Structure formats: structure tokens, C-alpha cells
Amino acid sequence: MKKLIYSALAFAALGFASCDDESYDDWAQPITNAQEASQSFSFSATAVDAINIADVEADVVKVFNPSVSLSDNNATVNNFNVLFSDGSLISADANGNVLVDDLVSVVEAFYGKAPELRTLPASVVALVNRDGQFMKSDTVKLEIKATLVTPDIANAYYIVGGPLDWAASASSKELKFNHSETNVYDDPVFTITFDAAAEGDTWFAIGDDKACDAIANSNDWSQLFGVVGGNSESTSGSLDRRSVLGADNSFKVAAGAKKIKVSINMIDYTFTVEALNFEEYIYLPGNAQGWSPETAPALKHQGNGVYTGFAYMDGEFKFTRARNWSSEYNAGNFTTASEGFSLEKGDGGNIINSAAGLYYFEVDVANGNLKATKITNMNLVGDFNGWKADDDAQQMTWNATDLCYEITGATVTDAGWKFTANNDWAINLGGSLTDLVGNGGNLSAVGTTIKLYPCRTTKDEIYATVE
């Protein structure tokens, strides 16, 4: 029980006489009003049972039962302030009711939108009105418990239409969004990258099992998701079912895209759409080379948004789509990365590499996968050693100044040889000395001094010299 004492202040009234008045009051004995008697009130509050928002039909919901005792008939308690540890405040009426939307906002701010029982420690303060003067009570602490309404989140979503026949794609559910193994209420984000239509614009909708089955079984297209607002070419915004929108409102990507990446957040019912057009190269400016795209190592496009190549890394870095900062792939563009690479964003969304060294990258920008293999050694393997990619192969030495592997006294022959990494055939280079490629053909050049330049910093191709 909390108690507050308050008083009304009395004001002194002074009588003044005119100068020609023969009688006047002595100022030492002013006329005064007697001080009013002190008044008090008592306030306590108890939380109601756990609230299930799904059961609430009104705009307000009771969160506590107040008990107020006032000794002054002129004093009233019209409302209460309910405060939370993050500094947020909502107002309750004289009966302990708050707006449902206010309570939902507080729960979401603390815990997100998952439909689980949540406990909110709160502090309640009564606001007392006495003749237009407002005063606060002491604080009563209590716990408010509430469960949010279960969002309509399915376990799977699909692209309907796009490069495929609409009805057939709804029936086959071929273009399925990717999702983590986490519960959909804790991770409501689904992503997919798919081919654009072979010709013309790409039109598509999004469906869950409910929507796809309705099409396949009843030719009912109303449960598909479309764009809120009707702008089919929006790259981000809100989505909802066609039955709610009252129209198809399908998504559209203009002709010219090679692939399309879509991400949906089904807690918020929001989406992003990105048309992907893959450049021949992407670049890796970072801490290791002074953050300069002009001199950064390059990765070459192998098709379908996958880039490969070598780069020396030391600390944070990004990918750029040109030898400038006009466009970037940063930590936010990837969902998975090899061990030693962190997608916890550094400054400006940089990707973080924890161990310096030369790496072979396989970067799938379409699906957000970053794979990097550290190169511990580079060998010469060929007919001269029985094609054994092991410790018996001729070991090259890393030249950090020139960013190359080199060897003197090599014994390669024109019978054929290649470069291999890490005493294994998983990463090997061959083909042409001026354009070395993974799994390329055997080399036949003969010499004793060989230098391999794997990083594409000065040329667009991986190359080697033999003297």
C-alpha cells in the first residue's frame, strides 16, 4: 500500500489603506486564510491473470485492478501511468484498462511477435486530480503477462508463375523459398533466388500450401499473396492475400534480369524484390590492400551468380560490382559464410575475416553463400612426379610483396603439369599460362623459374610466367 500526503497552499491577503485615510491596518498584523487540513489517499494495484490477445474483442483490455482510497471528496483519480524498463509508457484508465494496440506494441518491442506467453515487469503510478492540480502517487510494481495473436505464418512458401506455367508451378510447388531450421516465429524471413522468364517481363505471385492447394484443387487463386497498393514493380513494400486486396496485384520484374531474388518477412508481411544481373567480375577491396577497388583482387563469374578466385585477406572487406564504390555486396547480402568469416556486420556492413592469408573464394551472390578455403601451400604437380599432389610435389613460396607464388629450380617437363593447392586436387589450375582456370588442361611450358599470380589485381585473368 502506497500513501501520499498533499496540501493546498494558502495565500496571504494584505489590506492597504489610502494615504488620506485616517485609519489603517498595521502591516505587522496581515489578514490571512487558515491553512487547509492535510488530505491523503491510498493506492494499490494487482495484475490480472495472463492475457491472451486473441480472446480480446474490445479496443481496450484490463491489465491490473486498481484500489484507491481518497479522504478528500474533491480529489479524483482519472488515469494511471504504466511504465516499463525500456522507458516506454502507456496510459491506463481509472479501471486499469489500456489500449490493446499499446500493449501489443510494448510486448513486440521487448520480445518480438512470436505468440508465446510474455512477462512484462511494470511500474504503475496513479495521477490524482484535486481542483485542477495533478499529483503523482508512489510507484506500485507488478507483472503484466500477455500472449500475442498468432500470426498467419506457414512453414513453406512458393513462387507461383515466374519462369514457369502458373497453374503447373502452383501444383508442383517447385520454386520453394529457403528457410533456416529455426521456428518460423523466431525467424520469419524466407528467401529464394530463381531464374527470370526467358523472354519479356517476369510476373509472379507468392503462395503457401493453402494457396497452392486451393489452385490445384478448386482453381481458387484468391489465397495467393500480392503487392499492397497495387504497384507490381515495387522492389519493397507490404504484401497480403488477394482475397484481402480485392485484386491480383502480382509482382513484376522488367525484362533483362537474369535471376530474381525475393525475401519475405511473414511477421511483418513485408517483401523485397531484387533483379540480379551478374557482371563478369566482382572485386574484394578491404583492409589488406587499403580499401581500394581499383587495385582489389577480382573474382570471375562462373554462371548463375557464382564467382570464384583468389584473394589475400587480412581483416574486414567487402565485394564491389565494379572497380569503384558505386555498388556493393556486404555482410547483409549473405546468409552463410565459411568458418573464419563473420557476417556480424563490421563498420558499414563489412565482412570480417579473422585469419590473414590467401583464400580461394566461391561466392554465390544469388543465394547469399560465401565459401572461402585458406591456401596453405601451392605445388607443381605433373608427369615429372607421377602426378602426386602431396608433400613430394614441388613446393612454391608465397611472395607477399608481389602477391604471387614462386619457385626457382623447377623441373617441370613438356609431358604436362599443373598447379595444385593444399596438397590436394580439389583446387587446381591449368589451361593456358595467360588464362589459368580451375580444372583446366595440362600445361606444357618448360622452365626453371615459375611465378603464379592468382589474385587478378593487375590483369583480369589468373596467369603465370615460366622462364
Order of alpha helices (4+ residues) and beta strands (2+ residues): beta-beta-beta-beta-beta-beta-beta-beta-alpha-beta-beta-beta-alpha-beta-beta-alpha-beta-beta-alpha-beta-beta-beta-beta-beta-beta-beta-beta-beta-beta-beta-beta-beta-beta-beta-beta-beta-beta-beta-beta-beta
